[in-house]
Amino acid sequence: MGSPFDPHQRGTAGSEGSAAAPESGAPERAPSFRWIPIRSLAPRHRPRILRHLLALQESDRYLRFGHMANDAQIERYVELLDFERDEVFGVFNRRLELVALAHLAMLGPNSAGMPIGEFGVSVAVPMRGRGFGERLFDHAALHARNRGIDTLLVHALTENTAMLRIARNAGAVIERDGPESQAWVKLAPESLASHVEALVEDRAADLDYGLKRHAHLVDGLLSGLGKP
C-alpha cells in the first residue's frame, strides 16, 4: 500500500506482497458509446486537483489512498504529481469545477521487462452513478496503450467493490490478499486507430472545455451587470 506523500508509490485505485502480471494477448475492448468530456490536466491545474481531493469525504479518502489521508498528506500528493512522467485526467462541470479525477501512474517494468501503468480515480459524490469511473478507466487505458503499456494495474482495497467491478468488466485478473486486491488488465497493442481515437477525444474535450469557459465568463458578466 503506497502513501499519498508520493504519487508514484503504489496506492489504491479510487473512491467510486506484489505479483507478476499475466501474459499479454488480451483482445481489444469494445469502446463505450457514452461520451464524457475527459481533459488532460497540467501543472496549472494543481489548485483544482487539490480542491477536488480535499472535498472528498473521509470514507472516500480511505478508499482512494488506502488509509485516512489528512489534508497535509493530500497537499503533498498533489505537490508531487509528475505531469511529464504520468498522465492526469479530469472531468469538469459547467461551473468549471473538477468533479472527477484519474491518475495514470507509470510504474517500472514487470517480470517480462514491459512497462506497466497504475490507475487511480475519484469522483465527487453528486456525479456518481453516471459512469464517470468506467469512462476514465477506458480513457486512461487508451492513453496507456499509446505509450506502449500492455498491462494496467488497479490496486484497491478489497471492500472497494465499485472499482474492482470496473476492472473485472475490463477483463482483469484479480488477486485478493486479505484487505487488498490487485487487478491486472491486459491492454490491446497500440494502433493507428487507438491514436486517432485519443486525438479525437482530446480535441473534443478541449472544445467542450472552451465552450464551458466561454459560458462561464458570460454568466459572470451578466451577473455583474445585473447587480444594483
Protein Blocks (a to p, Z undefined) as FASTA:
>chain_A
ZZfkbmkbccdfbehiacddddehiacddddfbdcddddddfklmmmmmmmmmmpcfklm
mmmnopacdfklmmmmmmmpcfklmccdddddfkopafbdcddddddddfkopacddddd
dddfklgonommmmmmmmmmmmmmmnopabdcddddfklmmlmmmmmmnopacddehjbc
cdddddddddfklmmmmmmmmmmmmmmmmmmmmmmmmmmmmmmmmpZZ
